[in-house]
């Protein structure tokens, strides 16, 4: 399992560090569960945007979807096992997919079971 960390330096240069992880089976199971929750949330946000546009002709914003996270955590307690900033980043990824859709005229696709193997954690490095 590979783990990448990106950060911006003082001069606005982006640096990415790549780490190889060797998780135990228990840790790998936990990471896979978190990945599955992120995948579910991505597909849920994608469906929300599509339905909102088809039914009401209204486009949901990134912040509209981020505001729904607390209620989604109440409905689906397993989302509580994932860091909140990671869940917020899922909404950012959906927003970026929709920006690309309107820029290039192709539909944002649902995430398949193994289509994505990455997610973002908020980190601080000195």
LINJOGI-V165408 format. One record per backbone hydrogen bond with DSSP energy under -0.5 kcal/mol. CO is the residue of the C=O (numbers start at 1). NH is the residue of the N-H. E is the energy in kcal/mol with one decimal. If there is no record, write none. Layout:
BEGIN
co->CO nh->NH e->E
co->CO nh->NH e->E
END
This chain:
BEGIN
co->1 nh->21 e->-4.0
co->3 nh->19 e->-4.1
co->5 nh->17 e->-3.6
co->7 nh->15 e->-3.2
co->9 nh->12 e->-1.7
co->13 nh->9 e->-2.8
co->13 nh->15 e->-0.5
co->15 nh->7 e->-2.5
co->17 nh->5 e->-3.4
co->19 nh->3 e->-3.9
co->19 nh->21 e->-0.6
co->24 nh->28 e->-2.8
co->25 nh->29 e->-2.3
co->26 nh->30 e->-2.1
co->27 nh->31 e->-2.7
co->28 nh->32 e->-2.5
co->29 nh->33 e->-2.1
co->30 nh->34 e->-2.2
co->31 nh->35 e->-2.4
co->32 nh->36 e->-2.3
co->33 nh->37 e->-2.1
co->34 nh->38 e->-2.2
co->35 nh->39 e->-2.4
co->36 nh->40 e->-2.6
co->37 nh->41 e->-2.5
co->38 nh->42 e->-2.4
co->39 nh->43 e->-2.2
co->40 nh->44 e->-2.4
co->41 nh->45 e->-3.0
co->42 nh->46 e->-2.4
co->43 nh->47 e->-2.3
co->44 nh->48 e->-2.5
co->45 nh->49 e->-2.3
co->46 nh->50 e->-2.3
co->47 nh->51 e->-2.9
co->48 nh->52 e->-2.6
co->49 nh->53 e->-2.0
co->50 nh->54 e->-2.5
co->51 nh->55 e->-2.9
co->52 nh->56 e->-1.9
co->52 nh->57 e->-0.8
co->52 nh->58 e->-1.4
co->53 nh->57 e->-0.9
co->58 nh->60 e->-0.5
co->61 nh->65 e->-1.7
co->62 nh->66 e->-2.1
co->63 nh->67 e->-1.9
co->64 nh->68 e->-0.6
co->65 nh->68 e->-0.9
co->66 nh->69 e->-1.5
co->68 nh->72 e->-2.3
co->69 nh->73 e->-2.4
co->70 nh->74 e->-1.4
co->71 nh->75 e->-2.0
co->72 nh->76 e->-2.8
co->76 nh->79 e->-2.2
co->77 nh->80 e->-1.8
co->78 nh->81 e->-1.3
co->79 nh->82 e->-1.6
co->83 nh->87 e->-1.8
co->84 nh->88 e->-2.3
co->85 nh->89 e->-1.7
co->86 nh->90 e->-1.2
co->87 nh->91 e->-1.3
co->88 nh->92 e->-1.6
co->89 nh->93 e->-2.3
co->90 nh->94 e->-2.0
co->91 nh->95 e->-2.4
co->92 nh->96 e->-2.5
co->93 nh->97 e->-2.0
co->94 nh->98 e->-2.1
co->95 nh->99 e->-2.2
co->96 nh->100 e->-2.2
co->97 nh->101 e->-1.9
co->98 nh->102 e->-2.2
co->99 nh->103 e->-1.6
co->100 nh->104 e->-3.0
co->101 nh->105 e->-2.4
co->110 nh->112 e->-0.6
co->112 nh->115 e->-1.1
co->112 nh->116 e->-0.6
co->121 nh->123 e->-0.5
END
